[in-house]
Amino acid sequence: MYRWIWLGLGFLALCYGTVAVFLAFDRDSHSASDTIRPFIITMAPVWAIAIAGAVAIVRRPESGDRR
């Protein structure tokens, strides 16, 4: 039960961080490619690791479910 709460809070923090990084890249950019390319290069690995971690947490059995 608590794992879903923590996953939700982690997702919200990840979304907030993603928007903050986008705004940081967009602040001094002069074109769309100045914003999008570095943003994707920076955030794609972060999201990949976050998704992999969430999958590992969801698949892990609860303490009462052990065989």
URCORRA-V861389 format. One record per helix or strand of 3 or more residues. SS is the DSSP state (2 for helix, 1 for strand). FROM is the first residue (numbers start at 0). LEN is the number of residues. If there is no record, write none. Layout:
BEGIN
SS,FROM,LEN / SS,FROM,LEN
END
This chain:
BEGIN
2,1,26 / 2,31,28 / 2,62,3
END
